[in-house]
Amino acid sequence: MSTALSHLGTVTSATREAIDSDPNNAHAVFRASAIAHDAVASTVTLGKYSVEVDEPPALGGENTAANPVEYYLASLLSCQVVTWRVWADKLGIAVDDISAKAEGDLDVRGFFGFDDDVRPGFGEVRVVVTVAGPETRERYEELQQAVDAHCPVLDLTRNQTPVRTTLETV
């Protein structure tokens, strides 16, 4: 077993112990903040990290960074990889390598308000996960079912999440 994978088991066990001793330890809060600049760009701060966000010229930007929906795809894929690793360890399924790719269809008429019957987000997202290892296809399908049931970013897409927006003026 690799050091990285044995570390996942240690993290999972420590988390279970912390939650068992106090259920409040299960609650985590993640934060982000954004500051607009240029036409449609922004700098987003995520803890000690920051990322630039922009749009392609067709959407009013200068294409200096990935756009928000590309970051969503990146979030989905990275969450998938993490969840595959955690659940492979948890289920004792050997995985040598994992890669993933995604694409989504977005009709800009919804974003620009040209047609209110068109949703502004993706109409469909397609994810392909490629897994290599010594297990049978059935074992990897079992793992995929666990991942689909437990991936937080996939859950955000599949299930409605309440979002409360507060306007502050200065």
Secondary structure as UniProt FT lines:
FT   HELIX           3..21
FT   HELIX           23..26
FT   STRAND          33..37
FT   TURN            38..40
FT   STRAND          41..46
FT   TURN            47..48
FT   STRAND          49..53
FT   HELIX           57..59
FT   HELIX           68..91
FT   STRAND          97..106
FT   HELIX           108..112
FT   TURN            116..117
FT   STRAND          122..132
FT   HELIX           137..150
FT   HELIX           152..158
//
